[in-house]
Amino acid sequence: MNAQIHPKLVKDKQYIISRKPKVTKVITRLKKDKFLYMLLAPGVLYFIIFKFVPMWGILISFKDYSPYLGFWNSPWIGLENFKTFFMNPDFFRLIKNTLLLSFYNIIFAFPLPILVALLLNEIRVKKFKKIVQTLIYVPHFLSWVIIGSITLVLCNTQDGVISQLLFKIVGKKIDLLADPNWFRPLIVVQGMWKDCGWNTVLFLAALSGIDSEQYEAAIIDGANRFKQLVYITLPSLKSIIAVLFILRMGTVLDNGFEHIFIMTNALNRNVADVFDTYVYTLGITQGAFSYSTTVGLFKSVVGLILIQATNLISKKFGETSLF
């Protein structure tokens, strides 16, 4: 009588046999492209060491962390930090300030590089185009400290050029640096001036990749410059605009600590406080490490949800998506 082999052993053997070619194929590919993977290794190590490993620290948001007790010995308190944060009166003030700044940036600052790139693309004198590009790129390489100092010189009520100009227009002195009503416009304008030129790089690269034959065909069909812009240029930018907008939605609660911190003072603090400065105040100056980590984790989770939602909506409408 022939001995019967257990079905599970047969199945496992078939799996091992079918898996061998796949493993061999992967090993062969690794050996073939080993130099490319060696070039990739530093970037992968960077993200592992500085991005993924530190994520272990978010556990202190669920603990009453004390530096004296250490990470492991600090008592576990579960969601108490989150309850405290959501019930804190500062929560709604922070949400309001952060979302308003992000909303203004999306409405005014996000479309500006697209407009500037389209205008630069229309310049036919190459030398003049390069000069303009250089001038609008330069502010990106200035630190926020320098930009804050320039703003202080231009907007102070004593001899600031902008303040003096406003005084002649409206007939009264306006303290742009201390008036809470002017804080958000000032922040948005500073951001637009600093990063607009740099953000045009991607759009100019996309514009340079448009096939010139499309424009030639449009000219033959009698399309003027405006129609070429509407029917050729803008549709060609649609994909990159969609991707950048999805990424921008992931940073809705991130307004930039350094920029806000430099422009904050005692008179405008009520509208200037955002999540970034709040985390600094609690975590660094007051030593509330667990509570500030809770705020940072909340920001990250909201950003992830917004990216997923925006990506899903973009994909649903047939536009470009990240994944």
ROLOLO-448944 format. One record per residue: residue in one letter; x, y, z negated of N, C-alpha, C in turn. Coordinates in steps of 0.1 Angstrom, whole numbers, padded with zeros to 4 digits, always signed. Example, Ala and Ser with C-alpha at 12.3 -4.5 7.8 and 13.67 -1.06 7.14 Angstrom:
REM residues 2
a+0132-0057-0078+0123-0045-0078+0132-0033-0078s+0128-0022-0071+0137-0011-0071+0129+0000-0079
This chain:
REM residues 323
m+0009-0012+0000+0000+0000+0000+0009+0013+0000n+0006+0022+0009+0013+0034+0010+0009+0044-0002a+0020+0049-0008+0017+0059-0019+0012+0072-0014q+0001+0077-0020-0004+0090-0016+0003+0101-0022i+0006+0112-0015+0012+0124-0020+0002+0133-0025h+0004+0139-0036-0006+0149-0042-0007+0161-0032p-0020+0165-0030-0022+0176-0020-0015+0189-0024k-0013+0191-0037-0006+0204-0041+0008+0203-0037l+0015+0191-0038+0028+0190-0034+0030+0192-0019v+0020+0187-0011+0021+0189+0003+0019+0203+0007k+0010+0210+0000+0008+0224+0003+0020+0233-0001d+0026+0230-0012+0038+0237-0016+0050+0235-0006k+0051+0223-0001+0061+0219+0008+0059+0227+0021q+0047+0227+0026+0044+0234+0038+0046+0249+0036y+0043+0255+0024+0046+0269+0022+0061+0272+0022i+0069+0263+0016+0083+0265+0016+0089+0264+0030i+0084+0255+0038+0089+0253+0052+0085+0265+0060s+0073+0270+0059+0068+0282+0067+0075+0295+0062r+0079+0295+0050+0085+0307+0044+0100+0308+0048k+0107+0297+0051+0121+0298+0054+0124+0306+0066p+0117+0305+0077+0120+0314+0089+0119+0329+0085k+0109+0332+0077+0107+0346+0073+0118+0351+0065v+0123+0343+0055+0134+0347+0047+0146+0349+0055t+0149+0339+0064+0160+0340+0073+0160+0352+0082k+0148+0355+0086+0147+0367+0095+0150+0380+0087v+0146+0381+0075+0149+0393+0067+0164+0394+0064i+0170+0382+0060+0184+0383+0058+0192+0386+0070t+0188+0381+0081+0195+0384+0094+0193+0399+0097r+0182+0405+0095+0180+0419+0097+0188+0427+0088l+0189+0423+0075+0197+0431+0066+0212+0431+0070k+0216+0419+0074+0230+0419+0079+0233+0427+0091k+0223+0427+0100+0225+0434+0113+0225+0449+0110d+0216+0454+0101+0215+0469+0099+0221+0473+0086k+0231+0466+0081+0237+0468+0068+0242+0482+0066f+0248+0488+0076+0253+0502+0075+0242+0512+0074l+0231+0509+0080+0219+0518+0079+0214+0518+0065y+0213+0506+0059+0208+0504+0045+0218+0510+0035m+0231+0510+0039+0241+0516+0030+0239+0531+0030l+0235+0537+0041+0232+0551+0042+0219+0554+0034l+0210+0545+0034+0197+0547+0027+0199+0546+0012a+0209+0538+0008+0210+0535-0007+0211+0547-0016p+0219+0557-0013+0220+0569-0022+0206+0575-0024g+0198+0577-0014+0185+0583-0015+0176+0574-0024v+0176+0561-0021+0168+0552-0029+0172+0552-0044l+0185+0552-0047+0190+0553-0060+0186+0566-0067y+0186+0577-0059+0182+0590-0065+0168+0589-0070f+0159+0584-0062+0145+0583-0065+0143+0574-0077i+0150+0563-0077+0148+0553-0088+0153+0559-0101i+0165+0565-0101+0171+0570-0114+0164+0583-0119f+0161+0592-0110+0155+0605-0114+0140+0607-0112k+0134+0598-0106+0119+0599-0104+0111+0588-0111f+0116+0575-0108+0108+0564-0114+0112+0561-0128v+0125+0560-0131+0129+0557-0145+0123+0567-0155p+0124+0580-0153+0119+0590-0162+0104+0588-0165m+0096+0582-0155+0082+0580-0157+0079+0572-0170w+0088+0564-0175+0086+0557-0187+0083+0566-0199g+0088+0579-0198+0087+0588-0208+0072+0593-0210i+0064+0591-0200+0050+0595-0202+0043+0588-0213l+0048+0577-0218+0042+0570-0229+0041+0578-0241i+0050+0588-0243+0049+0597-0255+0037+0605-0255s+0030+0607-0244+0017+0614-0244+0006+0606-0252f+0009+0593-0254+0000+0584-0262+0005+0582-0276k+0015+0589-0280+0021+0588-0293+0023+0601-0300d+0024+0601-0313+0027+0613-0321+0043+0613-0321y+0049+0617-0310+0063+0616-0309+0071+0625-0318s+0081+0620-0325+0090+0627-0333+0104+0624-0329p+0113+0634-0327+0127+0631-0323+0134+0623-0334y+0130+0625-0347+0136+0619-0358+0133+0604-0359l+0120+0601-0355+0116+0587-0355+0120+0579-0343g+0122+0586-0332+0126+0580-0319+0114+0576-0311f+0117+0571-0299+0107+0568-0289+0099+0556-0294w+0105+0545-0299+0098+0533-0303+0092+0534-0316n+0097+0541-0326+0092+0542-0339+0081+0552-0341s+0079+0561-0332+0068+0571-0333+0055+0564-0332p+0045+0568-0341+0032+0562-0342+0024+0563-0329w+0017+0552-0325+0008+0552-0314-0005+0558-0318i-0010+0568-0310-0023+0575-0314-0033+0574-0302g-0029+0567-0291-0039+0565-0280-0042+0578-0273l-0055+0581-0272-0059+0593-0263-0062+0605-0272e-0056+0606-0284-0059+0618-0292-0053+0630-0286n-0042+0630-0280-0036+0642-0274-0045+0647-0263f-0050+0638-0255-0059+0642-0244-0072+0648-0249k-0078+0642-0260-0090+0648-0266-0087+0662-0271t-0075+0664-0278-0071+0677-0283-0070+0687-0271f-0064+0683-0260-0061+0691-0249-0074+0696-0242f-0083+0686-0240-0096+0689-0233-0105+0698-0242m-0104+0697-0255-0113+0704-0264-0106+0718-0268n-0094+0720-0264-0087+0732-0267-0093+0744-0259p-0096+0755-0265-0102+0767-0257-0092+0771-0246d-0079+0769-0248-0070+0773-0237-0072+0765-0224f-0078+0753-0225-0079+0744-0214-0086+0751-0202f-0098+0757-0205-0106+0763-0194-0099+0776-0189r-0092+0783-0198-0084+0795-0193-0073+0791-0184l-0066+0780-0187-0055+0775-0179-0060+0770-0166i-0072+0763-0166-0078+0758-0153-0081+0770-0144k-0088+0780-0150-0092+0791-0142-0080+0799-0136n-0070+0802-0144-0058+0809-0139-0051+0801-0129t-0049+0788-0131-0042+0780-0122-0049+0778-0108l-0062+0775-0109-0070+0773-0097-0071+0786-0089l-0073+0797-0095-0074+0810-0088-0061+0813-0080l-0050+0811-0087-0037+0813-0080-0036+0804-0068s-0039+0791-0070-0038+0781-0059-0048+0785-0048f-0060+0789-0052-0070+0793-0041-0065+0804-0033y-0059+0814-0039-0054+0826-0032-0042+0822-0023n-0034+0813-0028-0023+0809-0020-0027+0801-0008i-0037+0792-0010-0042+0784+0002-0049+0793+0012i-0057+0803+0007-0064+0812+0016-0055+0821+0024f-0045+0827+0017-0036+0837+0023-0022+0832+0027a-0016+0825+0018-0002+0821+0020-0001+0809+0030f-0010+0800+0029-0009+0788+0037-0010+0791+0052p-0020+0799+0057-0021+0802+0071-0010+0811+0077l-0004+0819+0068+0005+0829+0073+0017+0824+0081p+0024+0813+0076+0035+0808+0085+0030+0803+0098i+0018+0798+0099+0013+0794+0112+0011+0806+0121l+0006+0817+0116+0004+0829+0124+0018+0835+0128v+0027+0835+0119+0040+0840+0122+0047+0832+0133a+0046+0818+0131+0052+0809+0141+0046+0812+0155l+0033+0814+0156+0026+0816+0169+0031+0830+0174l+0033+0840+0166+0038+0853+0171+0052+0852+0176l+0061+0845+0168+0075+0843+0172+0076+0835+0185n+0066+0826+0187+0067+0817+0199+0063+0826+0211e+0057+0837+0210+0053+0845+0221+0064+0855+0225i+0074+0856+0216+0085+0866+0220+0094+0859+0230r+0096+0867+0241+0104+0861+0252+0119+0866+0252v+0122+0877+0245+0136+0881+0244+0142+0873+0232k+0151+0864+0236+0156+0854+0227+0165+0861+0216k+0172+0871+0219+0181+0878+0210+0172+0884+0199f+0162+0891+0203+0153+0898+0193+0146+0887+0185k+0142+0876+0191+0135+0866+0184+0144+0860+0173k+0157+0858+0176+0166+0853+0166+0168+0863+0154i+0169+0875+0157+0170+0886+0147+0158+0886+0137v+0147+0885+0143+0134+0885+0135+0134+0872+0126q+0137+0861+0132+0137+0848+0125+0147+0849+0113t+0159+0854+0115+0169+0855+0105+0164+0864+0093l+0158+0875+0097+0153+0885+0087+0142+0879+0078i+0133+0871+0084+0123+0865+0076+0127+0853+0069y+0138+0847+0073+0143+0835+0066+0151+0839+0053v+0157+0851+0053+0166+0854+0042+0160+0854+0028p+0148+0859+0026+0142+0859+0013+0141+0846+0006h+0140+0835+0015+0138+0822+0009+0151+0818+0001f+0162+0823+0004+0174+0820-0003+0177+0829-0015l+0168+0838-0018+0169+0846-0030+0162+0839-0042s+0168+0840-0053+0162+0834-0065+0150+0843-0070w+0141+0837-0078+0130+0844-0083+0134+0855-0092v+0146+0853-0099+0151+0864-0107+0154+0877-0099i+0160+0875-0088+0164+0886-0079+0151+0892-0074i+0141+0884-0070+0129+0889-0064+0121+0897-0075g+0121+0891-0088+0115+0898-0099+0122+0912-0102s+0135+0912-0100+0142+0925-0102+0138+0935-0092i+0138+0931-0079+0134+0940-0068+0120+0945-0070t+0111+0936-0075+0097+0940-0077+0096+0950-0089l+0105+0948-0099+0105+0958-0110+0109+0972-0105v+0119+0972-0097+0124+0985-0091+0114+0992-0083l+0107+0984-0075+0097+0990-0065+0084+0994-0072c+0080+0987-0082+0067+0988-0088+0066+0995-0101n+0077+0999-0107+0076+1005-0120+0069+1019-0119t+0062+1023-0129+0054+1035-0129+0062+1048-0129q+0074+1047-0132+0082+1060-0133+0087+1065-0120d+0095+1056-0113+0100+1060-0100+0099+1049-0089g+0091+1040-0091+0089+1029-0081+0083+1034-0069v+0088+1030-0057+0084+1035-0044+0069+1031-0042i+0066+1019-0045+0052+1014-0042+0042+1021-0052s+0046+1023-0064+0038+1029-0074+0035+1044-0070q+0046+1051-0066+0044+1065-0062+0035+1066-0049l+0036+1056-0040+0028+1056-0028+0013+1054-0032l+0011+1045-0041-0003+1042-0046-0009+1054-0053f+0000+1061-0060-0005+1073-0068-0009+1084-0058k-0002+1085-0047-0006+1095-0037-0019+1091-0029i-0022+1078-0028-0033+1073-0021-0046+1074-0030v-0045+1069-0042-0057+1068-0051-0058+1079-0061g-0047+1087-0063-0047+1098-0072-0045+1095-0086k-0041+1083-0090-0038+1079-0104-0027+1068-0104k-0020+1068-0115-0010+1058-0116-0015+1044-0119i-0010+1034-0112-0014+1020-0115-0002+1012-0119d-0003+1006-0130+0009+0998-0135+0007+0984-0129l+0013+0982-0118+0012+0969-0111+0018+0957-0119l+0028+0961-0128+0035+0950-0135+0028+0946-0148a+0019+0955-0153+0012+0952-0166-0003+0950-0164d-0009+0956-0154-0023+0955-0152-0027+0940-0149p-0035+0934-0157-0039+0920-0154-0046+0918-0140n-0053+0929-0136-0060+0928-0123-0051+0927-0111w-0039+0932-0113-0029+0932-0102-0019+0920-0102f-0020+0912-0113-0010+0901-0114-0011+0891-0103r-0023+0886-0101-0025+0875-0090-0021+0880-0076p-0026+0892-0072-0022+0897-0059-0007+0899-0058l+0000+0903-0069+0014+0905-0068+0021+0892-0067i+0017+0881-0074+0023+0868-0073+0021+0862-0059v+0010+0864-0053+0007+0858-0040+0016+0865-0029v+0016+0879-0030+0024+0886-0021+0039+0883-0022q+0044+0881-0034+0058+0877-0036+0061+0864-0029g+0052+0854-0032+0053+0841-0026+0053+0841-0011m+0044+0849-0005+0043+0850+0009+0056+0856+0015w+0061+0866+0009+0073+0873+0014+0085+0864+0013k+0086+0856+0002+0098+0847+0000+0098+0835+0009d+0086+0828+0011+0086+0815+0017+0080+0815+0031c+0074+0826+0035+0067+0826+0048+0077+0822+0059g+0088+0829+0060+0098+0826+0071+0103+0812+0071w+0106+0806+0059+0111+0793+0058+0101+0783+0063n+0088+0785+0059+0077+0776+0062+0074+0776+0077t+0079+0786+0084+0076+0786+0099+0085+0776+0107v+0095+0770+0100+0105+0762+0107+0098+0750+0113l+0089+0743+0105+0082+0731+0110+0073+0734+0121f+0066+0746+0120+0057+0749+0131+0064+0753+0144l+0075+0760+0143+0083+0763+0154+0089+0751+0161a+0093+0741+0153+0097+0728+0158+0086+0721+0166a+0074+0722+0160+0063+0715+0167+0060+0723+0180l+0060+0736+0180+0058+0744+0192+0068+0741+0203s+0080+0739+0199+0091+0736+0209+0089+0723+0216g+0081+0714+0209+0079+0701+0215+0067+0700+0224i+0060+0711+0226+0049+0710+0235+0054+0710+0250d+0048+0702+0258+0052+0700+0272+0049+0713+0279s+0059+0719+0285+0057+0732+0293+0047+0730+0305e+0046+0718+0310+0037+0715+0321+0023+0718+0318q+0019+0717+0305+0006+0720+0301+0003+0735+0303y+0012+0743+0299+0010+0757+0301+0010+0761+0316e+0019+0754+0324+0019+0757+0338+0006+0753+0345a+0000+0742+0341-0013+0738+0346-0024+0747+0342a-0023+0752+0329-0033+0762+0324-0032+0775+0332i-0020+0779+0335-0019+0792+0343-0025+0790+0357i-0022+0779+0363-0028+0776+0376-0043+0776+0376d-0049+0771+0365-0063+0771+0363-0069+0785+0359g-0060+0794+0357-0065+0808+0354-0066+0811+0339a-0060+0803+0331-0061+0806+0316-0052+0817+0312n-0057+0826+0305-0048+0837+0300-0041+0832+0287r-0033+0841+0281-0025+0838+0269-0034+0833+0258f-0045+0840+0256-0054+0836+0245-0059+0822+0246k-0064+0819+0258-0069+0806+0261-0059+0795+0260q-0046+0798+0264-0036+0788+0262-0033+0786+0247l-0034+0796+0240-0033+0795+0225-0043+0786+0219v-0056+0788+0223-0067+0781+0217-0068+0766+0222y-0065+0764+0235-0067+0751+0240-0055+0742+0241i-0043+0748+0240-0030+0740+0240-0022+0741+0228t-0019+0753+0224-0010+0755+0212-0016+0750+0199l-0028+0755+0195-0034+0752+0183-0037+0737+0182p-0042+0730+0192-0044+0716+0191-0031+0708+0189s-0020+0713+0194-0007+0707+0193-0002+0708+0178l-0007+0718+0171-0003+0720+0157-0012+0713+0147k-0023+0708+0152-0033+0702+0143-0028+0692+0134s-0020+0683+0139-0015+0671+0131-0006+0676+0120i+0003+0685+0123+0013+0690+0112+0005+0698+0102i-0005+0706+0107-0012+0714+0097-0020+0705+0088a-0026+0694+0093-0033+0685+0084-0024+0678+0074v-0012+0674+0078-0003+0668+0069+0002+0678+0058l+0005+0690+0062+0010+0700+0052-0002+0704+0042f-0014+0704+0048-0025+0708+0039-0028+0696+0029i-0026+0684+0033-0028+0673+0023-0017+0674+0012l-0005+0676+0016+0006+0678+0006+0004+0690-0003r-0002+0700+0003-0004+0713-0005-0015+0710-0015m-0025+0702-0012-0036+0699-0022-0030+0691-0034g-0019+0684-0032-0013+0677-0043-0007+0686-0053t-0004+0698-0049+0003+0708-0058-0007+0719-0062v-0020+0716-0063-0029+0727-0066-0027+0732-0080l-0023+0723-0089-0021+0726-0103-0007+0730-0106d+0001+0731-0096+0015+0735-0097+0018+0748-0091n+0019+0759-0099+0021+0772-0093+0036+0777-0094g+0044+0769-0099+0059+0773-0100+0062+0780-0113f+0069+0773-0122+0072+0779-0135+0080+0791-0135e+0091+0791-0127+0101+0802-0128+0094+0815-0123h+0087+0814-0112+0080+0826-0106+0071+0832-0116i+0062+0824-0122+0052+0829-0131+0058+0835-0144f+0068+0827-0149+0075+0831-0161+0081+0844-0161i+0088+0847-0149+0095+0859-0148+0086+0871-0147m+0074+0870-0141+0065+0881-0140+0055+0882-0151t+0056+0873-0161+0047+0874-0173+0052+0883-0183n+0043+0891-0189+0046+0900-0200+0034+0900-0210a+0036+0907-0221+0025+0907-0232+0012+0912-0227l+0012+0921-0217+0000+0927-0213-0008+0919-0203n-0001+0911-0195-0009+0903-0185-0009+0888-0188r-0004+0884-0200-0003+0870-0204-0016+0862-0203n-0027+0869-0206-0040+0862-0206-0044+0857-0192v-0040+0863-0181-0042+0858-0168-0030+0851-0162a-0019+0853-0168-0006+0847-0163-0004+0833-0167d-0010+0829-0179-0007+0816-0184-0013+0805-0175v-0005+0796-0170-0009+0785-0162-0003+0772-0168f-0006+0761-0162-0001+0748-0168+0014+0748-0170d+0021+0753-0160+0036+0752-0160+0042+0760-0172t+0037+0772-0174+0042+0780-0185+0037+0775-0199y+0025+0769-0198+0019+0763-0211+0027+0752-0215v+0032+0743-0206+0040+0732-0210+0053+0736-0215y+0059+0747-0209+0072+0752-0214+0070+0758-0229t+0060+0765-0231+0057+0771-0244+0056+0761-0255l+0048+0751-0252+0045+0740-0262+0057+0731-0263g+0062+0726-0252+0073+0716-0253+0086+0721-0257i+0090+0732-0252+0104+0737-0254+0104+0746-0267t+0096+0756-0267+0096+0766-0278+0090+0761-0291q+0080+0753-0290+0073+0748-0302+0076+0733-0305g+0082+0726-0296+0086+0712-0299+0074+0703-0299a+0063+0706-0293+0052+0697-0292+0054+0688-0280f+0063+0678-0281+0067+0670-0269+0055+0661-0264s+0048+0655-0273+0037+0646-0269+0026+0654-0262y+0022+0665-0268+0011+0673-0263+0015+0679-0249s+0027+0684-0247+0031+0690-0235+0033+0679-0224t+0037+0667-0228+0037+0656-0218+0023+0652-0214t+0013+0653-0223-0001+0651-0219-0005+0660-0209v-0002+0673-0210-0006+0683-0200+0001+0680-0187g+0014+0676-0187+0021+0673-0175+0015+0661-0168l+0011+0651-0176+0005+0639-0170-0009+0642-0164f-0016+0651-0171-0029+0655-0165-0027+0661-0151k-0017+0670-0150-0014+0676-0137-0011+0666-0127s-0003+0656-0130+0001+0646-0120-0010+0638-0116v-0019+0634-0125-0030+0625-0121-0040+0633-0112v-0043+0646-0115-0051+0654-0107-0045+0656-0093g-0032+0658-0092-0026+0660-0079-0027+0647-0071l-0025+0636-0077-0026+0623-0070-0040+0621-0065i-0050+0624-0073-0064+0622-0069-0067+0632-0057l-0062+0644-0058-0065+0654-0047-0058+0649-0034i-0046+0644-0035-0039+0639-0023-0047+0628-0017q-0051+0618-0025-0059+0607-0020-0072+0611-0014a-0079+0620-0020-0092+0625-0015-0091+0633-0002t-0081+0642-0002-0079+0650+0010-0074+0641+0022n-0066+0631+0019-0061+0622+0029-0073+0613+0035l-0082+0609+0026-0093+0601+0030-0103+0609+0039i-0105+0622+0035-0114+0631+0043-0108+0633+0056s-0094+0636+0057-0088+0638+0069-0089+0626+0079k-0087+0614+0073-0088+0602+0081-0102+0600+0085k-0112+0603+0077-0126+0601+0081-0130+0609+0093f-0124+0621+0093-0128+0630+0104-0119+0628+0116g-0111+0618+0116-0102+0615+0127-0090+0623+0129e-0086+0630+0118-0074+0638+0119-0062+0629+0114t-0050+0635+0114-0038+0629+0110-0038+0627+0094s-0033+0616+0089-0033+0613+0075-0019+0608+0071l-0016+0609+0058-0003+0605+0053-0002+0590+0053f-0013+0583+0050-0012+0568+0049-0026+0562+0052
